[in-house]
Amino acid sequence: MENKRKIFLLLALMCMFTCLYFVRTTYAKYLTTASGSIQASIARWNIKVNNTTVRNNDVITNGLTPTFIHSDHIADNVIAPTSEGYFDLTIDATDVDVSFTYTVAINQRSDYSLLTDFNVTGYSMNGGTTIIPLSTPTLSADILKTDTTRVKTIRVYVQWIDGTGETMDNAADTAITNNYESVILDVVLTFTQKAS
């Protein structure tokens, strides 16, 4: 009887362990962890103006030299009433991976404000002969990522107006030489990425 009891107890324990095993595997919750990382290239933003990279509000120290149209009555490389000239801005976006808007603002420095007849009169694009008049000294356009030509040359025209449309008379023109040896135009270029 004692042996039957031991065998019964042994069988009961074996049944209990078998049931526990099946219950444990049936109601088990699996937990697995996996990790990884992605790598994405950052778009290039390397705009050049007149072969100078303009990052971190750089100042363009070369390449903004005006060219004045030769006159038999005015010395070369100086301005006087009736002088006309231009300067070029070449915006190179070949190393830029996004579309952007550029804005060019050209203003005479306030400490040179007596020379009111020296004005930006217009601009042309990419060597074109059509001069687009400017009513304000600001121009703006886009360079798109899909553009096949990613270099734009803007020729900005300036003139010391004398005759029609002038605000200074001959006495004011003459007085300028007593106050100034040169005139300075500030050229500010702003580049803004276009929204997606």
C-alpha positions in Angstrom: 0.0 0.0 0.0 2.8 2.2 0.8 4.3 1.6 -2.6 1.1 2.4 -4.3 0.9 5.6 -2.5 4.5 6.5 -3.5 3.8 5.6 -7.1 0.5 7.6 -7.0 2.4 10.6 -5.4 5.2 10.3 -8.0 2.6 10.2 -10.9 0.8 13.2 -9.4 4.0 15.2 -9.2 4.9 14.2 -12.8 1.4 15.3 -14.0 1.7 18.5 -12.1 5.1 19.4 -13.6 3.9 18.4 -17.1 0.8 20.7 -16.6 3.0 23.5 -15.3 5.3 23.2 -18.3 2.4 23.4 -20.8 0.8 26.2 -18.9 4.0 28.2 -18.7 4.7 27.8 -22.5 1.1 28.5 -23.3 0.9 31.7 -21.3 4.5 32.9 -21.8 5.1 36.4 -23.0 7.9 36.8 -25.4 10.2 39.8 -25.2 12.8 40.6 -27.8 14.8 43.8 -28.3 16.5 44.9 -31.5 18.3 48.1 -32.2 19.7 49.9 -35.2 20.5 53.3 -36.6 19.9 55.3 -39.7 22.3 57.5 -41.5 21.0 60.4 -43.7 23.1 62.8 -45.6 22.6 66.5 -44.8 21.8 68.7 -47.8 24.7 70.9 -48.9 24.3 74.7 -48.4 27.5 76.0 -50.0 26.5 79.2 -51.9 29.2 81.2 -53.6 29.0 84.8 -54.6 31.7 86.0 -57.0 33.7 82.9 -56.1 33.5 83.6 -52.4 31.7 81.1 -50.1 29.1 83.0 -48.1 28.6 81.1 -44.8 28.0 82.6 -41.4 27.3 86.1 -42.7 30.6 86.4 -44.6 31.6 89.7 -46.1 32.5 89.6 -49.8 35.7 91.4 -49.9 36.6 91.0 -53.6 34.7 91.1 -56.8 32.3 94.0 -56.2 34.3 96.5 -58.2 32.2 98.7 -60.4 32.9 99.3 -64.0 32.0 102.7 -65.4 31.3 103.1 -69.1 34.1 105.1 -70.7 33.4 108.7 -71.4 35.6 111.2 -73.3 34.6 113.8 -70.8 35.1 111.9 -67.5 38.3 110.2 -66.3 38.2 106.4 -66.0 37.2 104.8 -62.7 35.5 107.9 -61.2 32.0 109.1 -61.1 30.5 112.4 -62.0 27.1 113.7 -63.1 26.0 111.5 -66.1 28.3 108.6 -65.2 26.9 105.2 -65.9 28.3 101.9 -64.8 27.6 98.4 -63.4 28.8 95.7 -61.1 28.3 91.9 -61.4 27.0 89.4 -58.8 27.5 85.8 -59.7 25.5 83.4 -57.5 26.8 79.9 -57.8 24.5 77.2 -56.4 26.2 74.1 -57.9 27.0 72.9 -54.3 23.5 73.5 -52.9 21.0 70.6 -52.6 17.9 72.6 -51.9 15.8 75.3 -53.6 16.2 78.8 -52.3 15.2 82.4 -52.8 17.9 85.1 -53.0 17.2 88.7 -52.3 19.7 91.5 -53.3 19.2 94.8 -51.5 21.4 97.7 -52.6 21.4 100.9 -50.6 23.6 104.0 -50.4 25.0 104.3 -46.9 23.1 106.8 -44.9 26.3 108.9 -44.3 26.5 109.4 -48.1 22.9 110.4 -48.4 23.6 113.8 -49.9 24.4 112.2 -53.2 20.7 111.5 -54.0 21.2 111.3 -57.7 23.5 108.3 -57.7 21.0 105.4 -58.1 20.6 101.8 -59.0 18.7 102.0 -62.3 18.2 98.3 -63.2 19.7 94.9 -63.8 20.1 92.2 -66.4 20.4 88.5 -66.0 23.1 86.0 -67.3 24.7 88.3 -69.9 21.4 89.4 -71.4 21.0 92.8 -73.0 17.6 93.5 -71.7 17.9 95.9 -68.7 15.0 95.4 -66.2 14.2 98.7 -64.4 14.1 98.7 -60.7 11.6 101.0 -58.9 13.3 100.0 -55.6 16.9 98.9 -55.1 15.8 95.4 -54.2 15.5 92.3 -56.4 14.5 88.8 -55.6 14.2 85.5 -57.4 14.5 81.7 -56.9 17.1 79.2 -57.7 15.4 75.8 -57.8 16.9 72.4 -57.1 15.6 71.3 -60.5 17.1 74.2 -62.4 19.6 73.0 -65.0 21.6 76.2 -64.7 22.6 76.7 -61.1 24.8 79.8 -61.7 23.1 83.2 -62.1 24.9 86.4 -63.0 23.2 89.6 -62.1 24.5 92.8 -63.6 23.4 95.8 -61.6 23.4 99.1 -63.3 24.1 102.4 -61.5 23.9 106.0 -62.8 24.6 109.5 -61.5 21.4 111.0 -62.9 21.8 114.5 -64.4 19.1 116.1 -66.5 15.7 114.4 -66.5 14.6 113.1 -63.2 17.4 114.6 -61.1 16.9 115.8 -57.6 20.2 117.7 -57.2 21.0 120.9 -59.1 24.4 121.8 -60.4 25.4 123.6 -57.2 24.5 120.4 -55.2 26.5 118.3 -57.6 29.5 120.5 -57.1 29.1 120.6 -53.3 29.4 116.8 -53.2 33.1 117.0 -54.1 33.6 119.1 -50.9 32.0 116.4 -48.7 33.0 113.1 -50.3 35.8 111.5 -52.1 33.8 108.4 -53.0 30.3 107.0 -52.7 29.6 103.7 -51.0 26.7 101.3 -51.9 26.0 98.5 -49.4 25.0 95.3 -51.2 23.2 92.8 -48.9 22.4 89.3 -50.2 20.0 87.1 -48.3 19.5 83.4 -49.1 16.4 81.6 -47.7 15.6 77.9 -48.3 12.2 77.4 -49.8 9.7 75.4 -47.7 9.0 71.8 -48.7 
